[in-house]
Amino acid sequence: MRATTRLVSDVEFIGDDTVLNWRKIAKYAALLFVVQCVIGFIEGFLAPEVSASVRTHVVSMMGWNLVLFAACAAVFAHLAAHQPLRPYVHAGLVFLVQACGAILFSMVMPDWLRASDPTILVLLAWLVLVCALLAGTGIGRKLQRQASD
């Protein structure tokens, strides 16, 4: 059977069973972006002094990454709990749309967002987000199954 694509309002049907809800993907990508920005601004305001010890900086960084993980996992869990079809596909697309938006935002506002973070810290933030996607979507699917039982 040949897969066909048609767009009905904000839901795209591909073949017989794959449904992509682009409106929901866009809303959750925007929510994820806002959550990360808010956490980033708070982290920036509460960051330890430059003269603080390395241990203080490491503890602060790990704490904020834990907060980021929990908040982003909650967003992905909510998405998966309310997305009956293809929750991992939707979560992955939310991640990609949010990442593209964040990259475009950083290109538009380069002077305001002067990134002085070493590449390893940026990669760590991406790793935290991917782990939040996997954990949060898994939790959301489990919650969805429990609610349907």
C-alpha positions as CSV (number, residue, x, y, z in Angstrom):
1,M,0.0,0.0,0.0
2,R,1.4,3.4,-1.0
3,A,1.7,6.0,1.8
4,T,-0.1,9.2,1.1
5,T,0.2,12.5,2.9
6,R,-2.6,15.0,3.5
7,L,-2.8,17.9,5.9
8,V,-6.0,18.4,7.8
9,S,-5.9,21.6,10.0
10,D,-2.9,21.0,12.2
11,V,-2.7,17.2,12.0
12,E,-0.7,15.4,9.2
13,F,-1.7,11.9,8.3
14,I,1.0,9.8,6.6
15,G,-0.2,6.4,5.5
16,D,-2.8,4.7,7.7
17,D,-1.5,5.1,11.3
18,T,1.1,7.8,11.6
19,V,-0.3,11.1,12.9
20,L,1.8,14.2,13.5
21,N,0.1,17.0,15.4
22,W,2.2,20.0,14.3
23,R,0.2,22.5,16.4
24,K,1.0,20.4,19.5
25,I,4.7,20.0,18.4
26,A,5.0,23.8,18.0
27,K,3.3,24.6,21.4
28,Y,5.6,22.2,23.3
29,A,8.7,23.4,21.5
30,A,7.8,26.9,22.5
31,L,7.1,25.8,26.0
32,L,10.5,23.9,26.2
33,F,12.3,27.0,24.9
34,V,10.6,29.3,27.5
35,V,11.4,26.8,30.3
36,Q,15.1,26.7,29.3
37,C,15.3,30.4,28.9
38,V,13.8,31.0,32.4
39,I,16.1,28.5,34.0
40,G,19.1,30.0,32.2
41,F,18.3,33.5,33.3
42,I,17.8,32.4,36.9
43,E,21.0,30.5,36.7
44,G,22.8,33.5,35.3
45,F,21.6,35.7,38.1
46,L,22.4,33.2,40.9
47,A,25.8,32.0,39.4
48,P,28.7,32.0,41.9
49,E,31.2,34.7,41.8
50,V,34.1,34.3,39.3
51,S,36.5,34.1,42.2
52,A,34.6,31.2,43.8
53,S,36.3,27.8,44.1
54,V,36.2,25.3,41.3
55,R,34.1,23.0,43.5
56,T,31.5,25.7,44.0
57,H,31.2,26.2,40.2
58,V,30.9,22.4,39.6
59,V,28.3,21.9,42.3
60,S,26.3,24.9,40.9
61,M,26.6,23.6,37.4
62,M,25.4,20.1,38.3
63,G,22.6,21.5,40.4
64,W,21.3,23.7,37.6
65,N,21.6,20.8,35.1
66,L,19.5,18.7,37.5
67,V,16.9,21.5,37.6
68,L,17.0,21.7,33.8
69,F,16.6,17.9,33.5
70,A,13.6,17.8,35.8
71,A,11.8,20.7,34.2
72,C,12.4,19.5,30.6
73,A,11.5,15.9,31.6
74,A,8.2,17.2,33.0
75,V,7.5,19.0,29.7
76,F,8.2,15.8,27.7
77,A,6.2,13.7,30.2
78,H,3.2,16.0,29.8
79,L,3.5,15.7,26.0
80,A,3.7,11.9,26.0
81,A,0.8,11.5,28.5
82,H,-1.4,13.5,26.2
83,Q,-0.2,12.2,22.9
84,P,-1.7,8.7,22.2
85,L,0.1,8.1,18.9
86,R,3.8,8.2,18.3
87,P,4.9,10.0,21.5
88,Y,8.6,9.5,20.9
89,V,8.3,10.9,17.3
90,H,6.4,13.9,18.7
91,A,9.0,14.4,21.5
92,G,11.9,14.1,19.0
93,L,10.2,16.7,16.7
94,V,9.6,19.0,19.7
95,F,13.3,18.7,20.5
96,L,14.4,19.4,16.9
97,V,12.0,22.4,16.5
98,Q,13.1,23.8,19.8
99,A,16.8,23.3,18.9
100,C,16.4,25.0,15.5
101,G,14.5,27.9,17.2
102,A,17.2,28.3,19.9
103,I,20.0,28.3,17.2
104,L,18.1,30.9,15.2
105,F,17.6,33.0,18.3
106,S,21.2,32.8,19.2
107,M,22.1,33.9,15.6
108,V,19.7,36.9,15.8
109,M,20.9,38.0,19.2
110,P,24.7,37.3,19.2
111,D,25.7,40.4,21.2
112,W,23.1,39.8,23.9
113,L,23.9,36.1,24.1
114,R,27.7,36.2,24.1
115,A,28.4,32.5,24.8
116,S,31.5,32.2,26.8
117,D,30.8,28.6,27.8
118,P,33.3,26.0,26.7
119,T,32.0,23.6,24.1
120,I,31.9,20.8,26.7
121,L,29.3,22.7,28.8
122,V,27.1,23.2,25.7
123,L,27.4,19.5,24.9
124,L,26.5,18.7,28.5
125,A,23.4,20.8,28.2
126,W,22.4,19.0,25.0
127,L,23.0,15.7,26.7
128,V,20.8,16.7,29.6
129,L,18.0,17.7,27.2
130,V,18.2,14.3,25.3
131,C,18.1,12.4,28.6
132,A,15.1,14.5,29.7
133,L,13.4,13.6,26.4
134,L,14.0,9.9,26.9
135,A,13.1,9.8,30.6
136,G,10.2,12.2,30.4
137,T,8.6,10.5,27.4
138,G,8.9,7.2,29.0
139,I,7.3,8.5,32.2
140,G,4.5,10.1,30.2
141,R,3.8,6.9,28.3
142,K,3.6,5.0,31.6
143,L,1.2,7.5,33.0
144,Q,-0.9,7.3,29.9
145,R,-1.1,3.5,30.2
146,Q,-2.0,3.7,33.9
147,A,-4.8,6.2,33.2
148,S,-6.3,4.0,30.5
149,D,-6.3,0.9,32.7
